[in-house]
Each structure stands twice: as C-alpha cells, then as structure tokens.
Amino acid sequence: MKTLAISNESKIGLPKMGIMTHLVELTRYDYIYIKDSLKEDDILDIKFDKNRSWDKNAISIFYKGYKLGYLNNSMSVIVKKLINRCYELKVIIKNKPSSSNPFDSMDVLIQIN
C-alpha cells in the first residue's frame, strides 16, 4: 500500500472522497464487547493516544466511548499532520470483519469535512 506524503505546503492531503485504511489491534481493547452493535457507516471518534510512549503518532479509534483499536502506523502519521493543521476529519466504518473471523482488521474511510 502506498502512503500519502504531506508537505508543509500542501493544503489537503487526502482526496475529497477520502481514503480507505484499516484498524489494527482489535483483539486488545473493547471491540469484543460491541462488535455486534457496529454497523457500516457508523461514525467513529479519533483521539491521540499519549499512553503509547513508543509511538508518538499513535491515534486510537473509539465508538461511543469504547476503544476499538488504532489506525495503522503509516496512516497515523498522515492523520496526525492533518489534525495538527486544524482539519476536521470523519472516520466511517466501511467494512466489518466477517463473522467467521471477527477480529480481522476493520476497514474505515477517513474524510476531511
């Protein structure tokens, strides 16, 4: 997967339609408790995670206060730069893991509002 490079001169780093990525570490947090209530097109919350001292770009993803997991490392760098530049982002569930393996990565769409 190619990643986007955002320079200081660029105005918008994501295409207007958004970019698809996935959440990682679904097995480690609250996903197990709410996986059946999540639906496609649900809106998720983004938060910087300062508890991960080894990852200065860590961005955790929440649904109604429940921590689902993290954006992958390459996407976290891009999203952090956009948030620091005061862009408002929206994260939308686009593809839930199959019922045969509910802990596969979840696909999300990140859009600039």
Secondary structure, 3 states (H helix, E strand, C coil): CCCCCCCCCCCCCCCCCCEEEEEECHHHCCHHHHCCCCCCCCEEEEEECCCCCCCCCCEEEEECCEEEEEECHHHHHHHHHHHHCCCCEEEEEEECCCCCCCCCCEEEEEEEC
